[in-house]
Amino acid sequence: MRFALVDRIIELEPGVRITTVKSLCMSEEYLADHFPLFPVIPGVLMLEAMAQAGAWLVRATEDFAHSMVVLQEASNVKYGQFLEPGQRLVVTAELIEMTQNRSRLKAKGTVDGGIILNARLVLRHYNLADTRPDYAATDRAIIRQMRDWFAVLYQPELPIVAPAAV
């Protein structure tokens, strides 16, 4: 199973920062097990939402030069509260340093303006063909798919609508 933990990119400044949104709804499959009577998103998935936001920043910054952008390291991870269905996690990731194959970022997650987690991340970016030249076509297909997905996630001309109060 693949978890897409970025619903929308709401701000993007390539080479600098990205802000994304993940709206947690009760129909998310993992909530049935975590925890049945007190459904909350697992902390590791909140961290993954930060890594995915950072990966979109890397892709946009380097114009999708690499098919793979993966979390290599997370440090100074601090959780402040649970994220429950009906809440909206806003993730901001800022680029600290970027080399050809690695990026360092600082990221934070907020709900209603309050910080609920923050971390330092190291993302590694590479192409499969770097070690297996016969995978060049696979790299191209993945990059094409990521560009298509990015076009859906990042639509700066659309207004940002806050969820209705319940």
C-alpha positions in Angstrom: 0.0 0.0 0.0 1.2 3.5 -0.8 0.4 6.4 1.4 -0.1 9.8 -0.3 0.2 12.2 2.6 0.2 15.4 0.6 -3.3 16.4 -0.6 -2.3 19.8 -2.0 0.7 22.1 -2.3 -0.4 25.5 -1.2 2.8 27.5 -1.4 6.0 26.8 -3.3 9.2 28.7 -3.6 11.7 26.4 -5.4 15.0 26.3 -3.6 13.6 27.8 -0.5 10.3 26.4 0.9 7.1 24.5 0.4 3.8 24.4 2.3 1.5 21.4 1.9 -1.8 20.2 3.4 -3.0 16.8 4.5 -6.6 16.6 5.6 -7.2 13.6 7.8 -10.5 11.9 7.2 -12.1 8.9 9.0 -12.0 6.8 5.9 -8.2 6.5 5.9 -7.5 2.8 6.1 -4.9 2.8 8.9 -7.3 4.5 11.3 -9.2 1.3 11.8 -6.1 -0.1 13.6 -4.6 3.0 15.1 -6.6 3.1 17.4 -10.1 1.7 16.9 -11.7 3.8 19.7 -9.3 6.7 19.5 -8.4 7.1 15.8 -5.2 9.2 15.2 -2.6 9.2 12.5 0.5 7.3 13.5 3.4 9.6 14.2 5.6 7.8 11.6 3.0 8.9 9.0 3.1 12.5 10.1 6.9 12.3 9.7 6.3 10.7 6.2 4.0 13.6 5.3 7.0 16.0 6.1 9.3 13.8 4.0 6.9 13.8 1.1 6.5 17.6 1.3 10.3 17.9 1.3 10.5 15.6 -1.7 8.2 17.8 -3.7 10.4 20.8 -2.9 13.4 18.9 -4.1 11.7 17.8 -7.3 10.5 21.4 -8.1 13.9 22.8 -7.2 15.9 20.5 -9.5 13.2 20.3 -12.2 12.5 16.6 -11.6 16.1 15.6 -12.3 15.9 12.4 -10.2 13.3 9.7 -10.1 13.9 8.8 -6.5 13.7 11.2 -3.6 13.7 9.3 -0.3 14.1 10.0 3.4 17.6 9.1 4.5 17.6 10.5 8.0 15.3 12.2 10.4 16.6 13.9 13.5 15.4 16.1 16.4 11.9 14.8 15.7 9.4 16.3 18.3 5.7 15.4 18.5 3.4 17.8 20.4 -0.1 16.3 20.0 -2.3 13.8 18.1 -3.8 14.5 14.7 -7.4 13.3 14.5 -9.9 12.9 11.7 -11.3 16.2 10.7 -8.1 18.0 11.3 -5.8 19.5 8.7 -2.0 19.1 8.9 -0.1 21.9 7.3 3.5 21.0 6.6 6.2 23.6 5.9 9.6 22.4 4.8 12.5 24.7 4.3 15.7 23.9 2.4 18.8 24.3 4.4 21.4 22.8 2.0 21.2 21.0 -1.3 23.9 19.1 -3.2 23.5 16.9 -6.3 22.4 13.8 -4.4 21.3 15.1 -1.0 19.2 17.8 0.7 18.9 18.9 4.3 15.7 20.5 5.4 13.9 21.7 8.5 10.2 20.9 8.6 7.2 21.6 10.9 3.7 20.4 11.0 0.9 22.6 12.4 -2.8 22.3 13.1 -4.8 25.5 13.4 -1.6 27.4 13.6 -0.1 25.4 16.5 3.0 23.3 16.0 2.3 19.6 16.5 5.6 18.3 15.2 9.0 19.4 13.8 12.1 17.7 12.6 15.3 18.0 10.6 15.3 15.8 7.5 17.9 14.5 5.0 16.6 13.4 1.7 18.6 11.5 -0.8 17.9 11.9 -4.5 19.1 9.7 -7.3 18.1 7.8 -10.5 17.8 4.0 -10.6 20.0 4.1 -13.8 22.9 5.5 -11.7 23.6 1.9 -10.6 21.6 0.0 -13.2 21.8 1.6 -16.6 19.1 -0.7 -17.9 16.6 1.2 -15.6 16.8 4.5 -17.5 13.4 3.9 -19.1 12.0 3.3 -15.6 13.5 6.5 -14.4 11.8 8.4 -17.2 8.5 6.8 -16.5 8.7 7.6 -12.8 9.7 11.2 -13.5 6.8 11.6 -16.0 4.4 10.2 -13.3 5.8 12.6 -10.7 5.4 15.6 -13.0 1.7 14.6 -13.7 1.0 14.1 -10.0 2.7 17.5 -9.2 0.4 19.2 -11.7 -2.6 17.9 -9.7 -1.1 18.8 -6.3 0.2 22.3 -7.2 -2.4 24.6 -8.8 -1.5 28.1 -7.6 -4.4 29.6 -9.5 -7.0 27.8 -7.4 -8.1 29.5 -4.2 -7.3 27.9 -0.9 -10.5 26.9 0.9 -10.5 26.3 4.6 -12.5 23.3 5.8 -16.0 24.2 7.1 -16.4 24.4 10.8 -18.3 21.4 12.3 
